[in-house]
Amino acid sequence: MTYRVYRYRWVVLAIYMYIAAISQLYWLNFAAIHTFMEEHLKMQASQLEWLTLIPLVIFILLTIPAGRIIDKKGLKYGLGIGVIFNGIFPILRLLLPDSFFWLFSMQLLIAIGSPFILNAVTKLAAVWFGPEEEALAIGLCSCALFAGIMLAFLLTGWLVKNLSYDFMLLIYGLLGLISVLAFIFLKSHPYSPSRPPQKKKQNASWGLKIILSNKNFIILSVVTLLNYGVFIALTTWDEKILHDFQRLDLISAGKVSGLFILSGIVGCIFIPLISDKMKRRKPLLILSLLIGALCISFFAYVNTFAINIINSLILGFFFLPALPVIYAMSADMVGTNLTGISLGYLQLIGNAAGILFGWLVEELNEIIGNFRIPLLLLGALLLIGCVLVFFCREKLPQTYK
């Protein structure tokens, strides 16, 4: 049988990247305007936290079922569920934009679609791209996620300040409807497969049993838990660390955070591309975790703006690409039929760790009085992950059978 890749794979990838970016925009769009909503909409801070927290909770609950549906029904079926929730409910927020209960209900429904969108990335890469481009495809998808996060923080406040709160909701709702239209042009699979097929599932629970019986995947799961947990904890408290602990003003802290994400986007293009060219994942993952540990620990002792800028650029470029490399390494291990459920499992434990690590960082800060020990702890966790990678045997992309 002939195996080939099609130029249309880039259209599929572009459509997915847009859908994925919008999903992250919806997750964090209210986090950027907490002060406005407290002052103008008379909502309490304790309420507003749930607008950002509920997507993480829903993701943990639904990520494994979403992965199984994607593996069983295919890319377009599973992704389509996510597009429906992310395409319809954002525009409905305009019906009662000043009601916390209504906004919370809409955020909950939007959040249901997120696991179906995010868990589709490895399935898309494995179905449409050859092994030599797999990490690059996943890396570009990761860039889209980071772009959505950046838009949430940079664009939301600007729209509310210069136009209006309702107009912001309208614009974001229209972006969701555009994702529905774009999805129509997405194909589930190419005419000819990009690589030899894997064994078919034997029963509904077969996939989860298989991936959890793989020793190397278990090690990679622990590495993912540490990496993703540290990333969520760091981004959650980044602004407070820079402002309260390192005494940077809000504008300077924003520049440092923005450059961290921007350099990460660049890194998510080049690091996975190098991985594909080398046909290796493990060395680059070790490098990403090691540099991440060193840079995060460096934040605990340096508080000058210029050095923070340099440190953020290095941290973002090397640390953020660890995630797409992990996802590609996971797809190499489990094969095309199990990419959805494997990614769902990894994201489940990663999000759970993020909630735990984020809480731990804040608690330690409250007890100790500064962020030095929490930062050193996050660095130490990445070093542990780096050591674990040495014991993880990768399955090289060209060894698919």
C-alpha positions in Angstrom: 0.0 0.0 0.0 1.2 3.5 -0.8 1.7 5.9 2.1 1.9 9.6 1.4 1.3 13.1 2.8 -0.9 15.7 1.1 -0.4 19.5 0.8 -3.9 19.8 2.3 -2.4 18.8 5.6 -1.4 22.4 6.1 -5.0 23.6 5.6 -6.1 21.1 8.2 -3.4 22.3 10.5 -4.3 26.0 10.0 -8.0 25.3 10.7 -7.1 23.4 13.9 -4.7 26.1 15.1 -7.4 28.7 14.8 -9.9 26.6 16.7 -7.3 25.8 19.4 -6.3 29.4 19.8 -9.9 30.5 20.2 -10.5 27.9 22.9 -7.7 29.4 25.0 -9.0 32.9 24.4 -12.3 31.8 25.9 -10.6 30.2 28.9 -8.8 33.3 30.0 -10.7 36.3 28.6 -12.3 37.2 31.9 -9.1 36.8 33.8 -7.7 39.9 32.1 -10.6 42.2 33.2 -11.2 41.2 36.8 -10.9 44.7 38.1 -13.4 46.0 35.5 -15.9 43.4 36.3 -15.6 44.1 40.1 -16.0 47.8 39.7 -18.5 48.1 36.8 -20.5 44.8 37.0 -20.3 44.6 40.9 -19.1 41.0 40.8 -17.1 39.6 43.7 -13.5 38.4 43.2 -14.4 35.0 44.7 -17.0 34.6 41.9 -14.7 35.7 39.1 -12.1 33.1 40.0 -14.6 30.4 39.0 -14.9 31.8 35.5 -11.3 30.8 35.0 -11.3 27.7 37.3 -14.3 25.9 35.9 -12.6 25.1 32.5 -9.8 23.3 34.3 -12.2 21.3 36.4 -14.3 20.3 33.4 -11.1 19.4 31.5 -10.0 17.0 34.2 -13.4 15.3 34.2 -13.8 15.0 30.5 -10.3 14.6 29.0 -10.2 10.8 29.1 -13.7 10.3 27.6 -12.9 12.9 25.0 -9.7 11.1 24.0 -11.5 7.8 23.7 -14.2 9.4 21.5 -11.5 10.9 19.2 -9.7 7.5 18.9 -12.9 5.6 18.3 -14.9 8.0 16.0 -12.0 9.9 14.3 -10.6 13.4 14.2 -13.5 15.3 12.7 -16.2 13.7 14.9 -14.3 14.3 18.1 -13.1 17.8 17.2 -16.6 18.7 15.9 -18.0 18.2 19.4 -15.5 20.8 20.7 -16.2 23.2 17.8 -20.0 23.1 18.5 -19.6 24.1 22.2 -16.9 26.7 21.4 -18.7 28.1 18.4 -22.3 28.5 19.8 -22.1 29.4 23.5 -19.7 32.3 23.4 -22.1 34.4 21.4 -24.9 33.5 23.8 -23.1 35.3 26.6 -24.5 38.6 25.2 -28.0 37.6 26.3 -27.2 38.4 30.0 -23.7 39.9 30.0 -24.0 41.4 33.5 -25.2 38.2 35.2 -22.5 36.1 36.9 -24.7 33.0 36.9 -25.3 33.3 33.1 -21.6 33.9 32.4 -20.6 31.0 34.6 -23.1 28.7 32.9 -21.8 29.7 29.4 -18.2 29.2 30.6 -19.1 25.7 31.8 -20.7 24.8 28.4 -17.8 26.3 26.5 -15.4 24.3 28.7 -17.1 21.1 27.7 -15.7 21.6 24.2 -12.1 22.2 25.3 -11.0 18.6 25.9 -12.3 17.5 22.5 -10.2 20.3 20.9 -7.0 20.0 22.8 -6.9 16.2 22.7 -7.2 16.1 18.9 -3.7 17.5 18.3 -1.8 14.3 18.3 -4.5 12.5 16.3 -4.2 15.2 13.7 -0.4 15.0 13.6 -0.4 11.2 13.4 -3.1 11.0 10.7 -2.2 13.8 8.4 1.6 14.1 8.9 4.4 11.7 8.4 6.7 10.8 11.4 9.4 13.2 10.2 6.9 16.2 10.6 5.0 15.0 13.6 6.7 17.0 16.3 6.7 20.2 14.1 2.9 19.9 13.6 2.4 19.5 17.3 4.8 22.4 18.0 2.8 24.7 15.7 -0.4 23.7 17.5 1.2 24.6 20.8 2.1 28.0 19.3 -1.6 28.5 18.6 -2.4 27.7 22.2 0.1 30.2 23.5 -1.1 32.8 20.9 -4.7 32.4 22.3 -3.4 33.0 25.8 -1.6 36.1 24.7 -4.7 37.4 23.0 -6.7 36.9 26.1 -4.5 39.1 28.2 -3.5 41.7 25.5 -6.7 42.1 23.5 -9.5 41.7 26.0 -8.6 44.7 28.1 -7.9 46.9 25.1 -11.3 46.1 23.6 -13.1 46.8 26.9 -11.3 50.0 27.5 -11.4 51.4 23.9 -14.8 50.0 22.8 -17.0 48.4 25.3 -17.5 45.2 27.4 -20.5 44.1 25.3 -18.6 44.8 22.1 -15.7 42.5 23.3 -18.2 39.7 23.9 -19.7 40.3 20.4 -16.2 40.1 18.8 -15.3 37.0 20.6 -18.7 35.4 19.9 -18.2 36.1 16.2 -14.7 34.5 16.3 -16.4 31.3 17.6 -18.9 31.3 14.8 -16.1 31.7 12.3 -14.5 28.6 13.8 -17.7 26.6 13.0 -17.5 27.8 9.3 -13.8 27.0 9.1 -14.5 23.5 10.5 -16.7 22.6 7.5 -13.5 22.6 5.4 -11.6 20.2 7.7 -11.3 16.6 6.5 -11.0 13.8 9.0 -8.3 11.8 7.1 -6.4 11.9 3.8 -7.2 9.7 0.8 -4.2 7.6 1.6 -2.7 7.1 5.1 0.5 8.9 6.0 2.0 5.8 7.7 1.2 2.1 8.2 -1.8 1.5 10.4 -1.7 0.3 14.0 -3.6 -2.6 15.5 -7.3 -2.0 16.0 -8.8 -1.7 19.5 -10.4 -4.9 20.8 -12.8 -3.3 23.4 -13.7 0.0 24.9 -11.1 0.0 27.7 -8.3 -1.6 25.6 -6.6 1.7 24.8 -6.2 2.9 28.4 -5.0 -0.6 29.5 -2.4 -0.6 26.7 -0.9 2.8 27.4 -0.8 2.2 31.2 1.0 -1.1 30.7 3.8 0.7 28.8 6.6 1.3 31.3 8.1 4.1 29.2 4.8 5.8 28.8 4.3 5.7 32.6 7.7 7.4 33.1 6.7 10.0 30.4 3.5 10.5 32.3 5.3 11.5 35.5 7.6 13.8 33.4 4.4 15.4 31.9 2.9 15.8 35.4 6.0 17.7 36.5 6.5 19.8 33.4 2.8 20.8 32.8 2.2 21.4 36.5 5.2 23.7 36.8 4.1 25.6 33.6 0.6 26.2 34.9 1.9 27.2 38.4 4.5 29.6 36.8 2.0 31.3 34.4 -0.6 31.6 37.2 1.7 33.5 39.5 4.1 35.0 37.0 2.8 38.6 37.3 2.7 38.5 41.1 6.2 37.0 41.3 7.6 39.8 39.1 5.6 42.6 40.7 5.6 41.6 44.4 8.8 39.6 44.8 11.1 41.2 42.2 9.6 44.7 42.6 9.1 45.3 38.9 6.3 47.8 38.0 3.3 46.4 36.2 4.4 47.6 32.8 7.9 46.0 33.2 6.3 42.8 34.6 4.0 42.7 31.6 6.9 43.0 29.2 8.8 40.2 30.9 5.7 37.9 30.8 5.0 38.8 27.2 8.5 38.0 26.0 8.4 34.7 27.9 5.4 33.6 25.8 6.7 35.1 22.5 10.0 33.4 22.8 8.1 30.2 23.7 6.1 30.5 20.5 9.4 30.7 18.5 10.8 27.8 20.4 7.8 25.7 19.7 8.6 26.1 16.0 12.3 25.4 16.0 12.8 22.9 18.8 10.2 20.4 17.4 11.6 21.0 13.9 15.1 20.1 15.1 13.5 17.0 16.8 12.0 15.9 13.6 15.3 16.4 11.7 17.2 14.5 14.3 14.5 11.8 14.5 15.0 12.0 18.3 12.9 13.4 21.1 14.7 12.4 24.3 17.9 14.7 24.0 15.8 17.8 23.3 13.4 17.0 26.1 16.3 16.7 28.6 17.7 20.0 27.3 14.3 21.8 27.7 13.7 20.6 31.2 17.3 21.3 32.3 17.4 24.8 31.0 13.9 25.4 32.4 15.0 24.3 35.9 18.0 26.6 35.8 16.1 29.6 34.5 13.2 29.3 37.0 15.7 28.9 39.8 17.5 32.0 38.5 14.4 34.0 39.0 14.6 33.4 42.7 17.8 35.5 43.0 17.8 38.1 40.2 15.5 41.1 40.3 16.8 43.5 37.6 14.6 44.2 34.6 17.3 43.7 31.9 18.5 40.3 33.3 14.8 39.2 33.8 14.2 40.0 30.1 17.2 37.8 29.0 16.2 35.0 31.4 12.6 35.0 30.2 13.7 34.8 26.6 15.9 31.8 27.3 13.2 30.2 29.5 10.4 30.6 27.0 12.4 29.4 24.0 13.6 26.2 25.7 11.0 25.4 28.4 7.7 25.8 26.5 8.7 23.5 23.6 9.0 20.6 26.1 5.3 20.1 25.9 5.0 19.5 22.1 8.1 17.3 22.3 6.4 15.2 25.1 3.3 14.9 23.0 5.2 13.8 19.9 7.2 11.3 22.1 3.9 10.0 23.4 2.5 9.5 19.9 5.6 7.7 18.9 5.2 5.3 21.8 1.5 4.4 21.5 0.8 4.7 17.7 -1.9 6.4 15.8 -4.9 4.6 17.2 -4.2 5.6 20.8 -3.0 9.2 20.4 -6.3 10.7 21.6 -6.6 8.7 24.8 -2.9 9.0 25.6 -3.0 12.8 25.2 -6.2 13.0 27.2 -4.5 11.1 30.0 -1.4 13.3 29.9 -3.4 16.5 30.0 -5.6 15.1 32.8 -2.6 14.6 35.1 -0.9 17.7 33.9 -3.9 20.0 34.7 -4.4 18.3 38.1 -0.8 18.9 38.9 -1.1 22.5 37.8 -3.9 23.1 40.2 -1.9 21.4 43.0 1.4 23.2 42.2 -0.3 26.5 41.8 -1.9 26.1 45.3 1.4 25.0 46.8 3.3 28.0 45.4 0.8 30.4 46.9 0.7 28.6 50.3 4.5 28.6 50.5 4.6 32.3 49.6 2.1 33.1 52.4 4.0 31.0 55.0 7.5 32.1 54.0 6.7 35.6 52.9 8.3 35.5 49.5 8.5 33.4 46.3 12.1 32.3 46.5 11.5 28.9 48.0 8.5 28.2 45.7 10.6 29.1 42.6 13.4 26.8 43.8 10.9 24.1 44.4 9.6 24.4 40.8 13.1 24.3 39.5 13.8 21.1 41.5 10.7 19.5 40.2 11.9 20.0 36.6 15.3 18.6 37.5 13.5 15.4 38.8 11.7 15.2 35.5 15.0 15.7 33.7 16.5 12.7 35.5 13.4 10.5 34.8 13.8 11.1 31.1 17.1 9.3 31.2 15.2 6.1 32.2 12.6 6.5 29.5 13.3 4.6 26.3 11.9 6.5 23.3 10.4 4.8 20.3 12.0 6.5 17.3 9.6 8.0 14.7 10.9 5.9 11.8 10.3 2.6 13.7 6.5 2.5 13.2 5.4 -1.0 12.3 
